[in-house]
Amino acid sequence: MSTIKILPEILSNQIAAGEVVERPVSIVKELVENSIDAKASTISIEIENGGKDLIRVSDDGLGMSRDDALLAIERYATSKIYTKEDLFSISTMGFRGEALPSIASVSRFSLVTRREHDNTATRLEMAGGKLVDVSDTGAPAGTMIEIRKLFYNTPARKKFLKADNTESGHIKDAVLGLSLGHGTIGFRLMVNQKLQHHFSLSDDLFQRAVRIFGRSSAGHLYPVDAAMGDVRVHGYGANPSLTRGNSSKLFFYVNRRLIYDRGLVAAVFKGYRGRIMKGRFPVGVYFIDLPFDQVDVNVHPSKKQVKFFNQPLVYQLVAGAVSDSLSQAQQD
């Protein structure tokens, strides 16, 4: 008798969910990035009890047909890439085709979607990864995904979640980061049925940065803009007096993708060398734009990490841009 067996699909999805769905904020990030890829102009996020009881993300994007909606909940189904060459030149936020089936496998999941020219919307309902119902319904153009009772069928994982306020805090930070990186999209965050943040389409990057860093930052943000070859760094750095005790207010975007990279943090510190107190972190928002085939975003299922093909050039450019910006501000 063979000791090696093929895992049931639901179990393999739950294993994948362990990488994709670390906590409620992971779900919010995945769903919002799907909305961005769907060309939404407004995105609404609603959570209850830290996202444990409810996560609802709705958008006014392209929507899906019934056939596409059914395909979207299948593992490795994606509209983002088609060939192996596409994998090395990714221009969308999502691409792995794992998020929706992974999320659905550990929650009570529903999806309502309609394309603008369709007369009716499609509603899918799932429980623990199993499709329960497919029906027609009425809904505005776009997509709404609702997650209830996260980890209800994997209680061991639920025990590792933190207090509601802690999980809500992570979600707020993620939404602020996503809204800062996508200034052409309006964002709305509701926590326990109360409006927490609202960024309108009229807000520019500077206005959003001031709202996130605090009103006192308005006179202390300096533009950053430098290029080397086909790599460009731009955004806002802050006066060395405007600091935090951690790096939570340092935002990095690679081709508009919110990421975290220790090398970029170190590069910013290099730009601030001799200007900032030891143990303190500067604040800032930095966009790194470069050809899609010059960065690998397929490093980790969370898509928070990237690899630059010319890492020294990127880090050197960031450090130099920050230093030049601070020097210019001191001269003005």
Beta strands, then each sheet from edge to edge (+ up, - down):
strand 1: 42-48
strand 2: 54-59
strand 3: 108-114
strand 4: 121-127
strand 5: 130-137
strand 6: 142-148
strand 7: 186-191
strand 8: 194-199
strand 9: 221-228
strand 10: 231-238
strand 11: 243-244
strand 12: 250-254
strand 13: 257-259
strand 14: 281-282
strand 15: 284-289
strand 16: 295-296
strand 17: 307-308
sheet 1: 5+ 4- 3+ 6- 2+ 1- 7- 8+
sheet 2: 9+ 10- 15+ 12+ 13-
sheet 3: 11+ 14-
sheet 4: 16+ 17-
end
